């Protein structure tokens, strides 16, 4: 710990989930104008019926199994959560559909567990920095698996649990969500000065996929994971990791939260979500540009009065759901070292004029769940990916 410089500590504390691709552009304060269009890619295939005298084609589309509003609410499954480790040692968090007998449990994590020990000790014990979801630790899985898999990649200066609320929601709808700590950009390593020289995040992400395929003999998870149905999701820097892996064989699609694309555009379905007030990753120059370069089918959702961290747990720590990393920095006695720019970065999406994250979350859940259900083949047509979004002030584009 003697290598730490106080200013560097403060800077790291307030840069949670920032993009690691070098972008420092500032978003406009107005919602981007995004025109909606009808998708020509999501039409259900026609069915042909042959008789002895005629051949007819039916274009009847079956009624959706769910409504958009239902997708914004928790699904029919209880949720279990467990922790495993990659061969390289990285912890892996796995959320999964659980048996109904496990309903009613809760699982809580403390943000300080992801800080270097010396920094965590500076945060007074009376400061509440916990986040809780309705899930049962190591609860019995639902018996009607296997379930499709969403691999999630966290942002820079963050940790594998950073979007546990989203992971819980997807698991309640019959999906397994897995997330590992990326050592090259984890909160602990960035603050501790040990991130340099760590393996690339993409290597750990691919290792996680390979590891999950070995769990057929796991005492808890045997028969739970469907390795033939895999999609991706990533926030900020994690969106870059996801875009890099989305071209790997067998990946069915990806959701990019507050991120964009680099040189290539994977040829699989995609959904981009952005906050109009995001000052970390510009929603026009980065996220809309990514949508325009991505092949069809693709969707772009831009949430008004919303910032960078709205797609994570990072604005909602504590008993009152109002603690963030700036609060922890101040509680640790480092607040005076945080300048205005760093303070803005550390709370992007958490404070006014951004609306409360809990008001944005239902739309994020609806769109994410509808997209994954469609790429996994659960719904024949995409459900809830149009202007039916339950959250107000969301512009939608589709191609």
Buried (B, 14 or more C-beta within 10 A) or exposed (E): EEEBEEEBBBBBBBBBBBBBBEBEEEBBEEBBEBEBEEBEEBEEEEEEEEEEEEEEEEEEEEEBEBEBEBBBBBBEBBBBBBEBEBEEEBBBBBBBBBBEEBBEBEBEBBBBBBBBEEBBEBBEEEBBBBBBBBBBEBBBBBEEBBBBBBBBBBBBBBBBBBBBBBBBBBBBBBBBBBBBBBBBBBBBBBBBBBBEEBEBBBBBBBBBBEBBEEBEEBEBBEEBBBBEBBBBBBBBBBBBBBBBBBEBEEBBBBBBBBBBBEEEBBEBBBBBBBBBBBBBBBBBBBBBBBBBEBEBBBBBBBBBBBBBBBBBBBBBBBEEBBBBBBBBBBBBEBBEBBEEEBBBBBBBBBBEEBBBBEBBBBBBBBBBBBBBBBBBEBBBBBBBBBEBBBBEBBBBBBB
